Amino acid sequence: MKFIKHQLSVDDIKTLTKQEVERFHESALWGDPEPGEFFYDFSTDKVHMLKEVRTEDSSYYLVYEDGKTDDWDTCFPLLDMGQFLDLLSYDTNIEVRSWGNGWLVLYEGRFFEADREELVDVLFKVLKTKLSH
């Protein structure tokens, strides 16, 4: 039995281009990270759980285990389905429908299809499409 993938993986995040990551941070799509959320740090190639966010000199730093910090711009959240839907619906409509054994996502006039287990993958594809414009 195959289970639904509920969150972005490190392998998914590593497929992002440098420009896509920069656009993600520039557009403030991440919103307000909350303690307990997980993020991937490109500079250390590790996943950490967020303890708090610090602001210094107009820069954001993510505080994780043992009080260590990472620069916001070197990190990417391991988004779950709810976070994807919040991000993608921020400035436009997104429609997600189930059909048979899969999903259909309508976003900015484009259709995206996925098998039942791949909804997070399709939402990531939609996000990458948004970031490539």
Helices and strands as residue ranges (DSSP letters): H 10-13, H 18-26, E 38-41, E 46-49, E 52-56, E 59-63, G 65-67, E 69-71, G 72-74, E 75-77, H 81-88, E 94-99, E 102-107, E 110-115, G 116-118, H 119-131
